[in-house]
């Protein structure tokens, strides 16, 4: 079924902003930016708990880069501003729930930017795009796992 989707996401409308290179990559502006992104995406408590576990021995590796961590020592803030933004983005409280997917067709979504789609939030349930539909539909977890298992079984 041709759903009229575009093959690639559209180009951003605005040109990138060019600014002089900063002499320092840390400090108060980075702390303020980190706090802002954390609060906007995760709220105060989740920001504190999540960022406190980035690159810690009992925590998780930062999704922002592959910077090596010391084997025997960690600091209170073992991440950079971009790492904090990546963590806040992944840990967002925003949700792309069934209401969102009922609102937009596949064609409409294909005409939006990646940035826009990412800012709508995270999936709350498994979704499926049926052959004769132009919108994603919610399916149950058992149905999703059965579909995945059947697809994998058919690969051989």
N, C-alpha and C positions, 0 to 999 in steps of 0.2 A: 504494500500500500504506500503510495506516495503521499507523504504528509506535508509536503511543501517546505521542509526545513532547509536552512542554509547549511552548507558544508562546513563552514568555519564560523567562529563567533565574529561579530562585527568589530571593526576597528574602533578604538576609543575616539570619542569626538574631540577631546581636548589634547593638545600636544603636551608632552612631558614638560614639567617645570624644571628649568635649569637654574642652578644656584651655585655660587662659589663653593669650592671644596672647604669644608670646615677643618680647622687645625686639630681639634680634639673630637674624639668619637664617643666620649662619655661625659659624665658630669651632670649638673642639675637639669639641663634640657632633656637628656636621655632618661633620667629618673622621672621627670614630669610626663614624658611621652609614654613610658612604660606604665605608669599609674593610670593615665588616661585610657589607654587601650584595654588594660585589665578591667577597670571599672565599667567601661562602656560595654564590654563583651561578657564579662563573667560576674560582675558585682564584687563588692569588697571582700567577703569571706572566701569565696571560691578563688578569687585572684590571689589572696594571701596563701591559701593552702596549696594551690597548684604551682605558683611560682616558687614557693619554698621547696618543692620537690624536683625542680628542674636540675638535671645533672648531679643529683645527689646519689650517694651509694644505695639508698633504699628507695630512690625515686625513679625518674625516667630520663632518657636522653632528650635533649632539646631537638625539636624537629626543624629548627632553623638552619643548622649547619652541622658539619662533622668535626668541629674543633675538638682536639683531644683534651680529655680531662686528666688532671693529675691523679696518680694512683693512690696517693696517701693523704690528700688534703682537699677539702672543699671549703669555699667561702660562703657567706650568707647569700650572696646574689651571684650564683654561678651561671650567668647567662648575660647576653648583650641585649640591647634595645630591640634589635630585629628578632632575636629569639623570643623575647617576651611578647612581641606582636604576634609571632607565629603560634605561641602557646595560647594567647588570648583568643586568637582567631579559631583555633581548633576547639577550645573549651567554651565557645560561645553559648549563651543561654538562649539565643534565638533559634526558633524551630521552623523548618519547612514542613508543616504538618499536612494532613489530608485536605484542609481548606485551601492551602496554597496550590496544591497540585490540581484541585478541582477548578481553580480560577484560571490557570494558564494552559494553553494547548502546547504541544511539542513544538509547533511552528513558532509560537510566540516566545517560548523559552530560547529557541535557537537564535532568535534575533536580539537577545540580550547579551550583555558582556559577561565574561567570566566573573569579573568583580561584582557585578550586580547579583548574579546567581549565588555566589559565595556569601554575599551579605544577607541573603534571605534566611539563612540558618541551616541547621543540620536536619537530616531525615529523622523522622520519629518512628517510622514503620517501614517494612519492606514495601517496595512499589513494583508494579509491573506495567509494561506498555503492551497491551494486547494488540493482536494483528489488525483488527478493524476499529481501533480507537485512535483518537488524536490526543488523548490525555493519559497520564500515568494514573494508575488506580492502586489503592491500598490492598495488600493481600496479607493474610496471617503468616506468622512465622513458620508454622508447620507446612503450609503450602509453599512458602519460599524455599524451605530446605528440601522439600520433595521435588520441586522444579530443578533446583541445583543438582540434586542427586541424579535425577533422570538425565539431565544434560551431560553430566560427567560420565554416567554409565554408557551413554550413546557415543562417546568419543572413541571407544575401542572398537 
